[in-house]
Amino acid sequence: MNNLSKSHPRYVSLNIREAIVAGVEQGVTSIHGLIVHGRGEAFDYLIGEKTRLFAIEAIAAAAAILLLAEHPVISVNGNAAALVPDELVDLGKISNAPLEVNIFHASKEREKAIQNHLKKHGASVVLMPTEQAQLSFINSNRKFVHPDGIFKADVVFVPLEDGDRCEALRKMGKDVATVDLNPMSRTAKRASVTIVDNVVRALPLLIQKIQELKEAHPTMLKEIISKYSNKEILQDALQCTRTGV
Ligand code: PTJ
């Protein structure tokens, strides 16, 4: 870790970067994850490294679909595991959703490292990919899923998704909620709900929102979803990346 002083103007961003580097060193994050993180940093810079209104609205919609889900699942890749392990565990507990390891860059060792990492951060059960259950419409390593997890899920929460799988999950009739700093990505466009924000800021807010809405009547949750337009949210996010507002 670096010895950065809190007064450094890039303190927060540089510490998030350190978490990804540590993820690679621990065998949790792929080397490609560093490149993806850099892309995320660039988009975060454009939105002022702040959680904007379009993200707050998407967080409410994501909380509502997770609470209404019959079988929600949280999909975890190497970047998410490095950046927000505690929050993923808390999110799983509060939304009664199992965590499932699902990675794009195939590696049995890394899958195991992610599972161990999540357990170290308090997860009791972490589902792993299997050959018994496979997603349709996709050829990458991400097609291998757990029969009691992503395979039978009606809602999948996937921070930092790759576009192919998001498309496949949607074609299989599942709702997808994602966190993606790039409002132009295929995932952002295909997901049911896209939170355009840094996963590091978005997850604590999502947990807080689920806590707030936990006792809400299903009619109210359905109303939040019916008023939500992912297309409009992405337009607002895109405008923010271009104009700063
Ligand atoms: O561990 P693996 O093998 O599953 O690999 C994980 C990555 C993330 C490398 C893999 O899924 C991948 O290549 O993802 P993509 O297709 O590049 O999509 C990731 C998206 O997340 C991009 O649009 C990035 O801009 C965005 N992103 C990067 N960092 C963050 C982010 N979004 C939110 N918060 C971040 N910190």
Residues whose N, C-alpha, C, O or C-beta is under 5 A from the ligand:
A	BS01	PTJ	S30 H32 G33 V36 H37 R39 G40 N77 G78 N79 N102 I103 F104 H105 L160 E161 D162 G163 V179 D180 L181 N182 S185 D197 N198 V199
